[in-house]
Amino acid sequence: MTQGRSSAPFGPLGVMRNWLRSAPSTAPRQRRSGASHVVSWVILILAILYFFVPLLATFLHSIKPRPNDIPDPTLAYRQVLADEGFFIGLGYSFLAGIITIIISLLIIVPTAYWVRLKVPRLRPVVEFVTLMPFVVPPVVFVFGLIRTYGGPPFGLLSTNAGSDFVLVAAYVILSFPYMYRAVDTGLAAIDVRTLTEASQSLGASWTRILLRVIFPNLRTAILSGAFLTLAIVVGEYTIATYLARNQAFGPYLSLLGRSAPYTPAVVTLISFALTWIAMGMIALLGRGGRQGVQVAGAR
């Protein structure tokens, strides 16, 4: 009898007993899994509606028929594309964004690399400094720039070149939170110390390590920070307005809204489309970077 009882769990009775014990527990799990799927789909649908409904409303407003005019849904789009100010403003802001990205990378990447490699205790201090643009309002920031560089001893704002220089410098500071977060996240994903020691063992200098090792391994992170910075620069309004850079894209869009009620919607949609194209470039270039760059250290 004892042998029969000990072997019962391994026979048909044991299998049936285990199934009966597990059946009450699998049903609640399946119900919880189904409920979680429903909640996930509801959240996804709400997010899509929250994101696309304003775009749809903007598009419908852009093709709205004008009073005393021939119905033409493409009229506002053709007017915007025929306006030289649109291309001048977009080109000016795009050029300012490119220069901002280059200067910001030359400041942020060596700083974040050195802090993570040599002085990790200073990371909270550097993070606090890079977050300052979130603390200081743009109006206060630009008035400080005007008071500092508008008169002696600098007087940079008295010339167009000086005003452009101050504008780019202000954009570089505004890009610090986004660029530093992206670069620091990229550095956390690679073995910085091993790559540095391997490069130094091969006789590479610090400049060569940054240009040939660190920058290629941060390709995706740099692209993410760069396109975020470009989007901020293209849409920025306050600093460009107070520095009298009315040819920038943000002030141009504001002035356009005062004179034409429909064309700002068109410009907004075009800007949004350009932003999504930039995000697509991030995905494509980042995929190529993961395939072509080795981020591991020596084996």
Buried (B, 14 or more C-beta within 10 A) or exposed (E): EEEEEEEEEEEEEEEEEEEEEEEEEEEEEEEEEEEEEEEEEEEEEEEEEEEEEEEEEBBEBBBEEEEEEEEEEEBBBEBBEEBEBBEBBBEBBBEBBBBBBEBBBEBBBBBBBBBBBEEEEBEEEBBEEBEEBEEEEBEEBBEEBBEEBBEEEEEBBEEEEBBBBBBBBBBBBBBBBBBBBBBBBBBEEBBBEEBBEBBEEEEBEBEEBBEEBBBBBBBBBBBBBBBBBBBBBBBBBBBBBBBEBBBBBBBBBBBBBEEBEBBBBBBBBBBEEBBEEBBEEBEEBBEEBEEEBEBEBEE
